[in-house]
């Protein structure tokens, strides 16, 4: 049986993810409030951001930037 969540991104009930997609409190929040569809949309957008802004995911500062973009994208904050 599919897990249904009220997706904060799409503002409606949609299929949730099978597992927590990101570590820590943020990952738990995403798991509870973001649908699989919205998460896949974020993954595509994340790739665009990394390429356009030439972010290095091994750089802790760039990792913080992508988390900030993720919060804005998924939660509009």
Residue pairs with C-beta under 8 A, 6 or more apart in sequence:
2 15
2 16
3 15
3 16
3 17
3 18
4 13
4 14
4 15
4 16
5 13
5 14
5 15
5 16
5 32
5 33
5 34
5 35
6 12
6 13
6 33
7 13
7 14
7 33
7 34
7 35
7 37
7 38
8 33
8 34
8 38
8 74
8 75
9 34
9 35
9 38
9 41
9 73
9 74
9 75
10 35
10 37
10 38
14 35
14 36
14 37
14 38
15 35
15 36
15 37
16 31
16 35
16 36
17 30
17 31
17 34
17 35
17 36
17 39
18 36
19 31
20 27
20 28
20 30
20 31
21 27
21 30
21 31
21 39
22 30
22 70
26 67
26 70
26 71
30 39
30 74
33 75
34 42
34 74
38 74
42 70
42 73
42 74
45 73
46 66
46 69
46 70
49 55
49 66
49 69
50 57
50 66
53 65
55 62
55 65
55 66
56 62
57 63
57 66
71 77
